[in-house]
């Protein structure tokens, strides 16, 4: 038996989620078919090859980000080491 309430309690809201699946193999197959059509001359010759441009941009971005991460690591390590040495010297001799 339920309790008698004076106020109407709200019902829980439903979560409505429709997942959209991404099939990488299918996408790669479509891109390959487009490239083959372009090479055979069936597609528009003036249209840029987006997959190649996208790949080049991705490689350039990865090179820039990996270079930045490794570039400052050595200098940062030296600065921290010097600060720790100065702090140890100050604590031991003063």
Secondary structure, DSSP 8 states (H G I E B T S, - for coil): -----SS----------------HHHHHHHHHHHHHHHHHT-S-SSS--HHHHHHHHHHHHHHHHHHHHHHTHHHHHHHHHHHHHHHHHHHHH-
